[in-house]
């Protein structure tokens, strides 16, 4: 089990429900493959630094998870087949990164999300 | 008066620059977050290019990490690849 972080940019045409459904789909995929979700953080609509697929905004979603290393290939296949995502990236986190993320979650940001959910 | 002593009419200008230091080492930062655009903007110039170590004063280890973080941020459209007047 290793720590990873996934960031996906979905197309801005998705509705709120579709956006949530897409998040749930990948979160479930992690759990099904023996992983564990540490934190999920939808940033929502954000303007892009440069246009991707002729779009100037995107729906950002960041998820931190633990999974066996073989899982990422499966995740990648699913993501590439998905028409609603424009770009994705997963990053392996070292111990300092995990610490940093845990510290950041402890701040006010996390409590806000909990209230909304 | 000693033989080797040279005297100038005006004092030689010697400005002493404060020594550059690696802010990550000094502050004890181990991880550079690619998601934090405002922080990464300290290490890129107005065209969005990485600043050299000569200017930022980063140690090699952390300059590499800054580079990696900026490149990741560019991929995810958090920072632009090329631009004008970023700051």
N, CA and C atoms of all chains as a GROMACS GRO file, in nm:
protein
  612
    1UNK      N    1   0.084  -0.120   0.000
    1UNK     CA    2   0.000   0.000   0.000
    1UNK      C    3   0.087   0.125   0.000
    2UNK      N    4   0.062   0.211  -0.096
    2UNK     CA    5   0.136   0.336  -0.103
    2UNK      C    6   0.037   0.453  -0.102
    3UNK      N    7   0.091   0.567  -0.073
    3UNK     CA    8   0.008   0.688  -0.072
    3UNK      C    9   0.015   0.754  -0.209
    4UNK      N   10  -0.101   0.790  -0.261
    4UNK     CA   11  -0.107   0.859  -0.389
    4UNK      C   12  -0.204   0.976  -0.380
    5UNK      N   13  -0.191   1.060  -0.478
    5UNK     CA   14  -0.284   1.171  -0.489
    5UNK      C   15  -0.328   1.180  -0.634
    6UNK      N   16  -0.456   1.187  -0.654
    6UNK     CA   17  -0.510   1.195  -0.790
    6UNK      C   18  -0.573   1.332  -0.810
    7UNK      N   19  -0.540   1.394  -0.921
    7UNK     CA   20  -0.606   1.520  -0.955
    7UNK      C   21  -0.667   1.504  -1.092
    8UNK      N   22  -0.794   1.534  -1.102
    8UNK     CA   23  -0.865   1.521  -1.230
    8UNK      C   24  -0.928   1.656  -1.265
    9UNK      N   25  -0.921   1.691  -1.392
    9UNK     CA   26  -0.995   1.807  -1.442
    9UNK      C   27  -1.109   1.754  -1.528
   10UNK      N   28  -1.231   1.774  -1.481
   10UNK     CA   29  -1.348   1.734  -1.558
   10UNK      C   30  -1.392   1.851  -1.645
   11UNK      N   31  -1.469   1.817  -1.750
   11UNK     CA   32  -1.519   1.925  -1.836
   11UNK      C   33  -1.618   2.011  -1.757
   12UNK      N   34  -1.621   2.141  -1.785
   12UNK     CA   35  -1.710   2.228  -1.709
   12UNK      C   36  -1.858   2.210  -1.742
   13UNK      N   37  -1.888   2.129  -1.843
   13UNK     CA   38  -2.030   2.113  -1.880
   13UNK      C   39  -2.105   2.019  -1.785
   14UNK      N   40  -2.033   1.949  -1.698
   14UNK     CA   41  -2.098   1.857  -1.606
   14UNK      C   42  -2.186   1.933  -1.507
   15UNK      N   43  -2.301   1.874  -1.475
   15UNK     CA   44  -2.385   1.933  -1.371
   15UNK      C   45  -2.330   1.889  -1.235
   16UNK      N   46  -2.385   1.949  -1.131
   16UNK     CA   47  -2.339   1.916  -0.995
   16UNK      C   48  -2.351   1.767  -0.966
   17UNK      N   49  -2.466   1.711  -1.006
   17UNK     CA   50  -2.490   1.569  -0.978
   17UNK      C   51  -2.393   1.480  -1.054
   18UNK      N   52  -2.370   1.518  -1.180
   18UNK     CA   53  -2.277   1.438  -1.261
   18UNK      C   54  -2.135   1.445  -1.205
   19UNK      N   55  -2.101   1.562  -1.158
   19UNK     CA   56  -1.968   1.582  -1.099
   19UNK      C   57  -1.953   1.494  -0.975
   20UNK      N   58  -2.057   1.492  -0.893
   20UNK     CA   59  -2.053   1.410  -0.771
   20UNK      C   60  -2.050   1.262  -0.806
   21UNK      N   61  -2.128   1.225  -0.909
   21UNK     CA   62  -2.134   1.085  -0.950
   21UNK      C   63  -1.997   1.038  -0.999
   22UNK      N   64  -1.931   1.127  -1.075
   22UNK     CA   65  -1.799   1.093  -1.128
   22UNK      C   66  -1.698   1.075  -1.014
   23UNK      N   67  -1.707   1.163  -0.915
   23UNK     CA   68  -1.618   1.150  -0.799
   23UNK      C   69  -1.640   1.017  -0.729
   24UNK      N   70  -1.770   0.986  -0.713
   24UNK     CA   71  -1.806   0.864  -0.640
   24UNK      C   72  -1.756   0.741  -0.714
   25UNK      N   73  -1.765   0.748  -0.847
   25UNK     CA   74  -1.725   0.635  -0.930
   25UNK      C   75  -1.578   0.599  -0.904
   26UNK      N   76  -1.493   0.700  -0.903
   26UNK     CA   77  -1.351   0.672  -0.884
   26UNK      C   78  -1.318   0.641  -0.739
   27UNK      N   79  -1.392   0.703  -0.649
   27UNK     CA   80  -1.370   0.672  -0.507
   27UNK      C   81  -1.406   0.525  -0.480
   28UNK      N   82  -1.517   0.481  -0.541
   28UNK     CA   83  -1.558   0.341  -0.524
   28UNK      C   84  -1.455   0.246  -0.586
   29UNK      N   85  -1.402   0.289  -0.698
   29UNK     CA   86  -1.303   0.207  -0.767
   29UNK      C   87  -1.181   0.182  -0.678
   30UNK      N   88  -1.143   0.283  -0.603
   30UNK     CA   89  -1.029   0.269  -0.512
   30UNK      C   90  -1.062   0.165  -0.406
   31UNK      N   91  -1.179   0.178  -0.348
   31UNK     CA   92  -1.217   0.088  -0.239
   31UNK      C   93  -1.230  -0.056  -0.289
   32UNK      N   94  -1.289  -0.070  -0.408
   32UNK     CA   95  -1.306  -0.205  -0.465
   32UNK      C   96  -1.174  -0.277  -0.484
   33UNK      N   97  -1.072  -0.201  -0.517
   33UNK     CA   98  -0.942  -0.263  -0.543
   33UNK      C   99  -0.853  -0.268  -0.420
   34UNK      N  100  -0.916  -0.269  -0.306
   34UNK     CA  101  -0.841  -0.287  -0.182
   34UNK      C  102  -0.768  -0.162  -0.137
   35UNK      N  103  -0.813  -0.048  -0.184
   35UNK     CA  104  -0.751   0.077  -0.141
   35UNK      C  105  -0.832   0.144  -0.030
   36UNK      N  106  -0.791   0.263  -0.001
   36UNK     CA  107  -0.853   0.335   0.110
   36UNK      C  108  -0.843   0.484   0.077
   37UNK      N  109  -0.954   0.556   0.097
   37UNK     CA  110  -0.952   0.699   0.065
   37UNK      C  111  -0.917   0.778   0.189
   38UNK      N  112  -0.816   0.860   0.175
   38UNK     CA  113  -0.773   0.942   0.288
   38UNK      C  114  -0.851   1.072   0.292
   39UNK      N  115  -0.865   1.133   0.174
   39UNK     CA  116  -0.930   1.263   0.170
   39UNK      C  117  -0.975   1.292   0.028
   40UNK      N  118  -1.090   1.354   0.017
   40UNK     CA  119  -1.139   1.392  -0.115
   40UNK      C  120  -1.176   1.540  -0.111
   41UNK      N  121  -1.129   1.612  -0.209
   41UNK     CA  122  -1.147   1.757  -0.204
   41UNK      C  123  -1.186   1.811  -0.342
   42UNK      N  124  -1.317   1.832  -0.366
   42UNK     CA  125  -1.355   1.893  -0.493
   42UNK      C  126  -1.332   2.045  -0.490
   43UNK      N  127  -1.249   2.092  -0.579
   43UNK     CA  128  -1.221   2.237  -0.584
   43UNK      C  129  -1.334   2.310  -0.654
   44UNK      N  130  -1.400   2.238  -0.741
   44UNK     CA  131  -1.507   2.300  -0.819
   44UNK      C  132  -1.452   2.373  -0.941
   45UNK      N  133  -1.533   2.464  -0.992
   45UNK     CA  134  -1.498   2.532  -1.117
   45UNK      C  135  -1.382   2.629  -1.096
   46UNK      N  136  -1.287   2.620  -1.185
   46UNK     CA  137  -1.166   2.702  -1.172
   46UNK      C  138  -1.120   2.734  -1.313
   47UNK      N  139  -1.072   2.854  -1.334
   47UNK     CA  140  -1.028   2.887  -1.469
   47UNK      C  141  -0.890   2.825  -1.494
   48UNK      N  142  -0.869   2.779  -1.615
   48UNK     CA  143  -0.743   2.713  -1.650
   48UNK      C  144  -0.640   2.817  -1.692
   49UNK      N  145  -0.514   2.782  -1.672
   49UNK     CA  146  -0.407   2.874  -1.709
   49UNK      C  147  -0.393   2.885  -1.861
   50UNK      N  148  -0.438   2.783  -1.930
   50UNK     CA  149  -0.438   2.786  -2.077
   50UNK      C  150  -0.553   2.696  -2.122
   51UNK      N  151  -0.609   2.719  -2.240
   51UNK     CA  152  -0.724   2.638  -2.279
   51UNK      C  153  -0.689   2.492  -2.304
   52UNK      N  154  -0.775   2.403  -2.255
   52UNK     CA  155  -0.763   2.260  -2.283
   52UNK      C  156  -0.890   2.220  -2.357
   53UNK      N  157  -0.876   2.155  -2.470
   53UNK     CA  158  -0.990   2.113  -2.552
   53UNK      C  159  -1.087   2.230  -2.575
   54UNK      N  160  -1.031   2.346  -2.603
   54UNK     CA  161  -1.107   2.468  -2.634
   54UNK      C  162  -1.194   2.516  -2.518
   55UNK      N  163  -1.158   2.472  -2.398
   55UNK     CA  164  -1.234   2.519  -2.281
   55UNK      C  165  -1.142   2.597  -2.189
   56UNK      N  166  -1.198   2.702  -2.132
   56UNK     CA  167  -1.113   2.788  -2.048
   56UNK      C  168  -1.134   2.763  -1.899
   57UNK      N  169  -1.235   2.682  -1.865
   57UNK     CA  170  -1.254   2.648  -1.724
   57UNK      C  171  -1.261   2.496  -1.709
   58UNK      N  172  -1.245   2.451  -1.587
   58UNK     CA  173  -1.252   2.307  -1.561
   58UNK      C  174  -1.296   2.282  -1.419
   59UNK      N  175  -1.351   2.163  -1.397
   59UNK     CA  176  -1.391   2.123  -1.262
   59UNK      C  177  -1.276   2.041  -1.202
   60UNK      N  178  -1.214   2.094  -1.099
   60UNK     CA  179  -1.100   2.026  -1.039
   60UNK      C  180  -1.146   1.936  -0.926
   61UNK      N  181  -1.078   1.825  -0.915
   61UNK     CA  182  -1.106   1.735  -0.803
   61UNK      C  183  -0.974   1.670  -0.760
   62UNK      N  184  -0.948   1.677  -0.631
   62UNK     CA  185  -0.825   1.619  -0.577
   62UNK      C  186  -0.862   1.511  -0.477
   63UNK      N  187  -0.801   1.395  -0.490
   63UNK     CA  188  -0.828   1.287  -0.396
   63UNK      C  189  -0.697   1.226  -0.350
   64UNK      N  190  -0.688   1.208  -0.221
   64UNK     CA  191  -0.571   1.142  -0.164
   64UNK      C  192  -0.613   1.001  -0.124
   65UNK      N  193  -0.535   0.902  -0.164
   65UNK     CA  194  -0.576   0.765  -0.133
   65UNK      C  195  -0.456   0.674  -0.110
   66UNK      N  196  -0.486   0.561  -0.049
   66UNK     CA  197  -0.385   0.457  -0.032
   66UNK      C  198  -0.427   0.339  -0.117
   67UNK      N  199  -0.334   0.284  -0.190
   67UNK     CA  200  -0.370   0.171  -0.275
   67UNK      C  201  -0.245   0.091  -0.308
   68UNK      N  202  -0.263  -0.037  -0.345
   68UNK     CA  203  -0.148  -0.112  -0.393
   68UNK      C  204  -0.099  -0.053  -0.525
   69UNK      N  205   0.029  -0.069  -0.553
   69UNK     CA  206   0.087   0.003  -0.668
   69UNK      C  207   0.030  -0.046  -0.801
   70UNK      N  208  -0.024  -0.168  -0.804
   70UNK     CA  209  -0.077  -0.220  -0.931
   70UNK      C  210  -0.209  -0.153  -0.968
   71UNK      N  211  -0.269  -0.083  -0.872
   71UNK     CA  212  -0.402  -0.026  -0.895
   71UNK      C  213  -0.401   0.090  -0.994
   72UNK      N  214  -0.292   0.166  -0.996
   72UNK     CA  215  -0.290   0.288  -1.076
   72UNK      C  216  -0.310   0.263  -1.226
   73UNK      N  217  -0.264   0.148  -1.275
   73UNK     CA  218  -0.284   0.116  -1.416
   73UNK      C  219  -0.432   0.100  -1.447
   74UNK      N  220  -0.502   0.033  -1.354
   74UNK     CA  221  -0.647   0.013  -1.373
   74UNK      C  222  -0.719   0.146  -1.371
   75UNK      N  223  -0.677   0.229  -1.278
   75UNK     CA  224  -0.739   0.361  -1.265
   75UNK      C  225  -0.718   0.442  -1.393
   76UNK      N  226  -0.599   0.432  -1.448
   76UNK     CA  227  -0.565   0.509  -1.567
   76UNK      C  228  -0.654   0.467  -1.685
   77UNK      N  229  -0.675   0.334  -1.698
   77UNK     CA  230  -0.759   0.286  -1.807
   77UNK      C  231  -0.899   0.343  -1.794
   78UNK      N  232  -0.952   0.339  -1.672
   78UNK     CA  233  -1.086   0.391  -1.649
   78UNK      C  234  -1.093   0.541  -1.681
   79UNK      N  235  -0.990   0.612  -1.639
   79UNK     CA  236  -0.990   0.757  -1.660
   79UNK      C  237  -0.981   0.793  -1.808
   80UNK      N  238  -0.899   0.718  -1.881
   80UNK     CA  239  -0.884   0.749  -2.022
   80UNK      C  240  -1.010   0.716  -2.102
   81UNK      N  241  -1.086   0.618  -2.054
   81UNK     CA  242  -1.210   0.583  -2.123
   81UNK      C  243  -1.321   0.684  -2.095
   82UNK      N  244  -1.303   0.759  -1.988
   82UNK     CA  245  -1.406   0.853  -1.945
   82UNK      C  246  -1.405   0.977  -2.033
   83UNK      N  247  -1.520   1.007  -2.091
   83UNK     CA  248  -1.528   1.123  -2.180
   83UNK      C  249  -1.535   1.254  -2.103
   84UNK      N  250  -1.577   1.245  -1.977
   84UNK     CA  251  -1.603   1.369  -1.904
   84UNK      C  252  -1.477   1.430  -1.843
   85UNK      N  253  -1.366   1.355  -1.847
   85UNK     CA  254  -1.244   1.415  -1.789
   85UNK      C  255  -1.157   1.471  -1.900
   86UNK      N  256  -1.096   1.583  -1.871
   86UNK     CA  257  -1.008   1.644  -1.970
   86UNK      C  258  -0.862   1.609  -1.943
   87UNK      N  259  -0.829   1.600  -1.815
   87UNK     CA  260  -0.690   1.572  -1.781
   87UNK      C  261  -0.685   1.512  -1.642
   88UNK      N  262  -0.588   1.423  -1.622
   88UNK     CA  263  -0.572   1.368  -1.487
   88UNK      C  264  -0.425   1.347  -1.459
   89UNK      N  265  -0.393   1.339  -1.332
   89UNK     CA  266  -0.255   1.311  -1.293
   89UNK      C  267  -0.256   1.246  -1.156
   90UNK      N  268  -0.182   1.137  -1.143
   90UNK     CA  269  -0.165   1.086  -1.007
   90UNK      C  270  -0.019   1.098  -0.966
   91UNK      N  271  -0.001   1.128  -0.840
   91UNK     CA  272   0.131   1.156  -0.787
   91UNK      C  273   0.156   1.063  -0.669
   92UNK      N  274   0.272   1.004  -0.663
   92UNK     CA  275   0.310   0.928  -0.545
   92UNK      C  276   0.352   1.026  -0.436
   93UNK      N  277   0.304   1.004  -0.315
   93UNK     CA  278   0.336   1.095  -0.205
   93UNK      C  279   0.440   1.031  -0.114
   94UNK      N  280   0.541   1.107  -0.079
   94UNK     CA  281   0.637   1.056   0.020
   94UNK      C  282   0.589   1.096   0.159
   95UNK      N  283   0.668   1.060   0.260
   95UNK     CA  284   0.618   1.080   0.396
   95UNK      C  285   0.600   1.228   0.430
   96UNK      N  286   0.683   1.314   0.369
   96UNK     CA  287   0.670   1.457   0.396
   96UNK      C  288   0.543   1.512   0.334
   97UNK      N  289   0.509   1.459   0.216
   97UNK     CA  290   0.389   1.504   0.148
   97UNK      C  291   0.265   1.465   0.228
   98UNK      N  292   0.266   1.344   0.283
   98UNK     CA  293   0.152   1.297   0.362
   98UNK      C  294   0.136   1.386   0.485
   99UNK      N  295   0.248   1.418   0.544
   99UNK     CA  296   0.249   1.504   0.662
   99UNK      C  297   0.192   1.642   0.628
  100UNK      N  298   0.238   1.693   0.515
  100UNK     CA  299   0.194   1.826   0.470
  100UNK      C  300   0.044   1.828   0.446
  101UNK      N  301  -0.007   1.724   0.378
  101UNK     CA  302  -0.149   1.718   0.349
  101UNK      C  303  -0.231   1.705   0.476
  102UNK      N  304  -0.180   1.625   0.571
  102UNK     CA  305  -0.252   1.606   0.697
  102UNK      C  306  -0.259   1.739   0.773
  103UNK      N  307  -0.151   1.813   0.766
  103UNK     CA  308  -0.145   1.942   0.835
  103UNK      C  309  -0.244   2.040   0.772
  104UNK      N  310  -0.248   2.037   0.640
  104UNK     CA  311  -0.336   2.129   0.568
  104UNK      C  312  -0.482   2.097   0.597
  105UNK      N  313  -0.512   1.968   0.607
  105UNK     CA  314  -0.649   1.927   0.637
  105UNK      C  315  -0.692   1.974   0.774
  106UNK      N  316  -0.598   1.977   0.864
  106UNK     CA  317  -0.629   2.017   1.001
  106UNK      C  318  -0.675   2.161   1.012
  107UNK      N  319  -0.649   2.240   0.906
  107UNK     CA  320  -0.685   2.382   0.908
  107UNK      C  321  -0.834   2.404   0.888
  108UNK      N  322  -0.869   2.529   0.860
  108UNK     CA  323  -1.010   2.565   0.848
  108UNK      C  324  -1.076   2.507   0.726
  109UNK      N  325  -0.994   2.473   0.624
  109UNK     CA  326  -1.049   2.427   0.498
  109UNK      C  327  -1.134   2.302   0.515
  110UNK      N  328  -1.083   2.210   0.595
  110UNK     CA  329  -1.149   2.082   0.609
  110UNK      C  330  -1.285   2.096   0.676
  111UNK      N  331  -1.292   2.180   0.778
  111UNK     CA  332  -1.416   2.195   0.852
  111UNK      C  333  -1.524   2.254   0.762
  112UNK      N  334  -1.485   2.344   0.674
  112UNK     CA  335  -1.582   2.404   0.583
  112UNK      C  336  -1.650   2.299   0.496
  113UNK      N  337  -1.566   2.209   0.443
  113UNK     CA  338  -1.620   2.106   0.356
  113UNK      C  339  -1.716   2.015   0.430
  114UNK      N  340  -1.681   1.987   0.553
  114UNK     CA  341  -1.764   1.897   0.632
  114UNK      C  342  -1.902   1.958   0.654
  115UNK      N  343  -1.905   2.089   0.673
  115UNK     CA  344  -2.032   2.157   0.695
  115UNK      C  345  -2.119   2.152   0.571
  116UNK      N  346  -2.053   2.163   0.455
  116UNK     CA  347  -2.129   2.163   0.331
  116UNK      C  348  -2.188   2.026   0.302
  117UNK      N  349  -2.114   1.922   0.336
  117UNK     CA  350  -2.156   1.785   0.302
  117UNK      C  351  -2.267   1.731   0.393
  118UNK      N  352   5.586   5.347   0.849
  118UNK     CA  353   5.489   5.295   0.752
  118UNK      C  354   5.544   5.170   0.683
  119UNK      N  355   5.458   5.070   0.678
  119UNK     CA  356   5.503   4.943   0.619
  119UNK      C  357   5.522   4.959   0.469
  120UNK      N  358   5.609   4.877   0.415
  120UNK     CA  359   5.645   4.889   0.275
  120UNK      C  360   5.530   4.855   0.178
  121UNK      N  361   5.457   4.748   0.214
  121UNK     CA  362   5.358   4.695   0.120
  121UNK      C  363   5.223   4.767   0.126
  122UNK      N  364   5.214   4.857   0.215
  122UNK     CA  365   5.083   4.919   0.235
  122UNK      C  366   5.050   5.014   0.120
  123UNK      N  367   4.934   4.991   0.058
  123UNK     CA  368   4.894   5.077  -0.053
  123UNK      C  369   4.782   5.167  -0.002
  124UNK      N  370   4.792   5.291  -0.033
  124UNK     CA  371   4.688   5.384   0.013
  124UNK      C  372   4.615   5.442  -0.108
  125UNK      N  373   4.483   5.441  -0.098
  125UNK     CA  374   4.402   5.499  -0.204
  125UNK      C  375   4.355   5.635  -0.159
  126UNK      N  376   4.332   5.722  -0.257
  126UNK     CA  377   4.284   5.855  -0.223
  126UNK      C  378   4.139   5.851  -0.176
  127UNK      N  379   4.059   5.770  -0.248
  127UNK     CA  380   3.921   5.749  -0.204
  127UNK      C  381   3.906   5.603  -0.162
  128UNK      N  382   3.823   5.582  -0.064
  128UNK     CA  383   3.804   5.445  -0.015
  128UNK      C  384   3.740   5.359  -0.124
  129UNK      N  385   3.783   5.234  -0.138
  129UNK     CA  386   3.726   5.145  -0.239
  129UNK      C  387   3.585   5.106  -0.194
  130UNK      N  388   3.497   5.111  -0.292
  130UNK     CA  389   3.358   5.078  -0.258
  130UNK      C  390   3.345   4.926  -0.243
  131UNK      N  391   3.303   4.887  -0.129
  131UNK     CA  392   3.284   4.742  -0.106
  131UNK      C  393   3.144   4.721  -0.051
  132UNK      N  394   3.055   4.689  -0.142
  132UNK     CA  395   2.921   4.664  -0.088
  132UNK      C  396   2.911   4.517  -0.051
  133UNK      N  397   2.856   4.495   0.064
  133UNK     CA  398   2.847   4.358   0.112
  133UNK      C  399   2.705   4.310   0.095
  134UNK      N  400   2.689   4.215   0.005
  134UNK     CA  401   2.555   4.160  -0.015
  134UNK      C  402   2.525   4.062   0.096
  135UNK      N  403   2.400   4.058   0.141
  135UNK     CA  404   2.366   3.951   0.236
  135UNK      C  405   2.375   3.816   0.165
  136UNK      N  406   2.424   3.720   0.234
  136UNK     CA  407   2.445   3.589   0.173
  136UNK      C  408   2.311   3.525   0.140
  137UNK      N  409   2.305   3.466   0.019
  137UNK     CA  410   2.182   3.397  -0.019
  137UNK      C  411   2.171   3.266   0.057
  138UNK      N  412   2.048   3.226   0.079
  138UNK     CA  413   2.030   3.099   0.151
  138UNK      C  414   1.914   3.023   0.090
  139UNK      N  415   1.909   2.898   0.119
  139UNK     CA  416   1.799   2.815   0.069
  139UNK      C  417   1.684   2.824   0.169
  140UNK      N  418   1.574   2.879   0.122
  140UNK     CA  419   1.464   2.902   0.217
  140UNK      C  420   1.402   2.773   0.267
  141UNK      N  421   1.413   2.666   0.186
  141UNK     CA  422   1.353   2.540   0.231
  141UNK      C  423   1.433   2.479   0.344
  142UNK      N  424   1.565   2.490   0.331
  142UNK     CA  425   1.650   2.436   0.437
  142UNK      C  426   1.634   2.518   0.564
  143UNK      N  427   1.628   2.649   0.545
  143UNK     CA  428   1.621   2.736   0.661
  143UNK      C  429   1.489   2.719   0.736
  144UNK      N  430   1.379   2.709   0.658
  144UNK     CA  431   1.248   2.700   0.721
  144UNK      C  432   1.207   2.556   0.752
  145UNK      N  433   1.287   2.462   0.708
  145UNK     CA  434   1.253   2.322   0.737
  145UNK      C  435   1.134   2.272   0.657
  146UNK      N  436   1.122   2.317   0.532
  146UNK     CA  437   1.013   2.269   0.445
  146UNK      C  438   1.066   2.148   0.368
  147UNK      N  439   0.991   2.039   0.370
  147UNK     CA  440   1.038   1.919   0.301
  147UNK      C  441   0.960   1.889   0.174
  148UNK      N  442   0.837   1.938   0.169
  148UNK     CA  443   0.752   1.904   0.055
  148UNK      C  444   0.703   2.031  -0.012
  149UNK      N  445   0.716   2.036  -0.143
  149UNK     CA  446   0.670   2.152  -0.219
  149UNK      C  447   0.543   2.112  -0.293
  150UNK      N  448   0.436   2.179  -0.261
  150UNK     CA  449   0.305   2.142  -0.313
  150UNK      C  450   0.285   2.202  -0.452
  151UNK      N  451   0.254   2.115  -0.549
  151UNK     CA  452   0.232   2.166  -0.685
  151UNK      C  453   0.098   2.237  -0.698
  152UNK      N  454   0.010   2.219  -0.601
  152UNK     CA  455  -0.123   2.279  -0.609
  152UNK      C  456  -0.125   2.426  -0.564
  153UNK      N  457  -0.018   2.468  -0.501
  153UNK     CA  458  -0.014   2.602  -0.443
  153UNK      C  459   0.051   2.699  -0.543
  154UNK      N  460  -0.033   2.757  -0.631
  154UNK     CA  461   0.019   2.839  -0.740
  154UNK      C  462   0.088   2.965  -0.688
  155UNK      N  463   0.031   3.026  -0.585
  155UNK     CA  464   0.087   3.153  -0.537
  155UNK      C  465   0.230   3.134  -0.485
  156UNK      N  466   0.252   3.021  -0.420
  156UNK     CA  467   0.386   2.994  -0.368
  156UNK      C  468   0.485   2.967  -0.481
  157UNK      N  469   0.442   2.892  -0.580
  157UNK     CA  470   0.532   2.857  -0.691
  157UNK      C  471   0.566   2.978  -0.776
  158UNK      N  472   0.482   3.080  -0.771
  158UNK     CA  473   0.508   3.200  -0.851
  158UNK      C  474   0.632   3.274  -0.804
  159UNK      N  475   0.677   3.245  -0.684
  159UNK     CA  476   0.800   3.306  -0.635
  159UNK      C  477   0.921   3.255  -0.711
  160UNK      N  478   0.907   3.141  -0.776
  160UNK     CA  479   1.023   3.078  -0.840
  160UNK      C  480   1.018   3.084  -0.992
  161UNK      N  481   0.924   3.160  -1.046
  161UNK     CA  482   0.918   3.174  -1.191
  161UNK      C  483   0.917   3.322  -1.228
  162UNK      N  484   0.962   3.353  -1.346
  162UNK     CA  485   0.967   3.493  -1.388
  162UNK      C  486   0.836   3.533  -1.457
  163UNK      N  487   0.836   3.651  -1.513
  163UNK     CA  488   0.710   3.703  -1.568
  163UNK      C  489   0.662   3.626  -1.690
  164UNK      N  490   0.754   3.559  -1.757
  164UNK     CA  491   0.715   3.478  -1.872
  164UNK      C  492   0.674   3.337  -1.830
  165UNK      N  493   0.681   3.309  -1.702
  165UNK     CA  494   0.644   3.176  -1.654
  165UNK      C  495   0.758   3.077  -1.658
  166UNK      N  496   0.881   3.126  -1.675
  166UNK     CA  497   0.997   3.035  -1.679
  166UNK      C  498   1.058   3.025  -1.540
  167UNK      N  499   1.121   2.912  -1.515
  167UNK     CA  500   1.182   2.892  -1.384
  167UNK      C  501   1.301   2.986  -1.364
  168UNK      N  502   1.311   3.040  -1.245
  168UNK     CA  503   1.426   3.124  -1.213
  168UNK      C  504   1.544   3.035  -1.178
  169UNK      N  505   1.665   3.078  -1.213
  169UNK     CA  506   1.782   2.996  -1.181
  169UNK      C  507   1.814   2.999  -1.032
  170UNK      N  508   1.891   2.904  -0.992
  170UNK     CA  509   1.936   2.890  -0.854
  170UNK      C  510   2.020   3.010  -0.811
  171UNK      N  511   2.091   3.064  -0.909
  171UNK     CA  512   2.175   3.181  -0.888
  171UNK      C  513   2.092   3.295  -0.827
  172UNK      N  514   1.966   3.303  -0.864
  172UNK     CA  515   1.881   3.412  -0.816
  172UNK      C  516   1.799   3.370  -0.694
  173UNK      N  517   1.742   3.249  -0.699
  173UNK     CA  518   1.657   3.210  -0.586
  173UNK      C  519   1.738   3.168  -0.465
  174UNK      N  520   1.860   3.121  -0.487
  174UNK     CA  521   1.943   3.079  -0.374
  174UNK      C  522   1.908   2.941  -0.321
  175UNK      N  523   1.822   2.868  -0.392
  175UNK     CA  524   1.784   2.734  -0.344
  175UNK      C  525   1.902   2.638  -0.352
  176UNK      N  526   1.900   2.541  -0.263
  176UNK     CA  527   1.999   2.433  -0.276
  176UNK      C  528   1.956   2.345  -0.393
  177UNK      N  529   2.050   2.267  -0.442
  177UNK     CA  530   2.022   2.186  -0.561
  177UNK      C  531   1.903   2.093  -0.539
  178UNK      N  532   1.904   2.031  -0.421
  178UNK     CA  533   1.798   1.936  -0.388
  178UNK      C  534   1.659   2.000  -0.401
  179UNK      N  535   1.647   2.121  -0.347
  179UNK     CA  536   1.515   2.183  -0.347
  179UNK      C  537   1.485   2.254  -0.478
  180UNK      N  538   1.586   2.297  -0.548
  180UNK     CA  539   1.562   2.356  -0.679
  180UNK      C  540   1.500   2.251  -0.772
  181UNK      N  541   1.549   2.127  -0.760
  181UNK     CA  542   1.491   2.018  -0.840
  181UNK      C  543   1.346   1.997  -0.803
  182UNK      N  544   1.319   2.001  -0.673
  182UNK     CA  545   1.181   1.979  -0.630
  182UNK      C  546   1.090   2.092  -0.675
  183UNK      N  547   1.141   2.214  -0.671
  183UNK     CA  548   1.063   2.328  -0.720
  183UNK      C  549   1.033   2.306  -0.868
  184UNK      N  550   1.136   2.264  -0.943
  184UNK     CA  551   1.118   2.240  -1.086
  184UNK      C  552   1.010   2.136  -1.111
  185UNK      N  553   1.015   2.028  -1.036
  185UNK     CA  554   0.915   1.922  -1.053
  185UNK      C  555   0.774   1.975  -1.023
  186UNK      N  556   0.765   2.052  -0.915
  186UNK     CA  557   0.634   2.103  -0.874
  186UNK      C  558   0.578   2.198  -0.980
  187UNK      N  559   0.664   2.284  -1.034
  187UNK     CA  560   0.618   2.379  -1.136
  187UNK      C  561   0.574   2.304  -1.261
  188UNK      N  562   0.648   2.200  -1.297
  188UNK     CA  563   0.612   2.124  -1.417
  188UNK      C  564   0.479   2.052  -1.400
  189UNK      N  565   0.456   2.000  -1.279
  189UNK     CA  566   0.328   1.936  -1.253
  189UNK      C  567   0.215   2.037  -1.259
  190UNK      N  568   0.239   2.152  -1.200
  190UNK     CA  569   0.136   2.257  -1.201
  190UNK      C  570   0.104   2.301  -1.344
  191UNK      N  571   0.206   2.303  -1.429
  191UNK     CA  572   0.182   2.341  -1.569
  191UNK      C  573   0.097   2.237  -1.639
  192UNK      N  574   0.126   2.111  -1.612
  192UNK     CA  575   0.048   2.004  -1.676
  192UNK      C  576  -0.099   2.014  -1.642
  193UNK      N  577  -0.126   2.049  -1.514
  193UNK     CA  578  -0.264   2.054  -1.470
  193UNK      C  579  -0.324   2.194  -1.485
  194UNK      N  580  -0.264   2.276  -1.568
  194UNK     CA  581  -0.318   2.409  -1.601
  194UNK      C  582  -0.335   2.497  -1.478
  195UNK      N  583  -0.254   2.476  -1.378
  195UNK     CA  584  -0.254   2.566  -1.262
  195UNK      C  585  -0.161   2.684  -1.290
  196UNK      N  586  -0.052   2.655  -1.359
  196UNK     CA  587   0.039   2.760  -1.405
  196UNK      C  588   0.047   2.752  -1.557
  197UNK      N  589   0.067   2.864  -1.624
  197UNK     CA  590   0.079   2.859  -1.770
  197UNK      C  591   0.219   2.814  -1.813
  198UNK      N  592   0.227   2.759  -1.933
  198UNK     CA  593   0.359   2.724  -1.988
  198UNK      C  594   0.431   2.850  -2.032
  199UNK      N  595   0.365   2.929  -2.111
  199UNK     CA  596   0.422   3.057  -2.155
  199UNK      C  597   0.318   3.165  -2.137
  200UNK      N  598   0.366   3.282  -2.100
  200UNK     CA  599   0.273   3.392  -2.081
  200UNK      C  600   0.351   3.523  -2.080
  201UNK      N  601   0.279   3.632  -2.066
  201UNK     CA  602   0.341   3.762  -2.044
  201UNK      C  603   0.278   3.823  -1.921
  202UNK      N  604   0.357   3.898  -1.850
  202UNK     CA  605   0.304   3.974  -1.737
  202UNK      C  606   0.229   3.885  -1.638
  203UNK      N  607   0.298   3.784  -1.591
  203UNK     CA  608   0.236   3.691  -1.495
  203UNK      C  609   0.214   3.761  -1.361
  204UNK      N  610   0.314   3.843  -1.323
  204UNK     CA  611   0.304   3.906  -1.190
  204UNK      C  612   0.261   4.052  -1.200
   0.00000   0.00000   0.00000
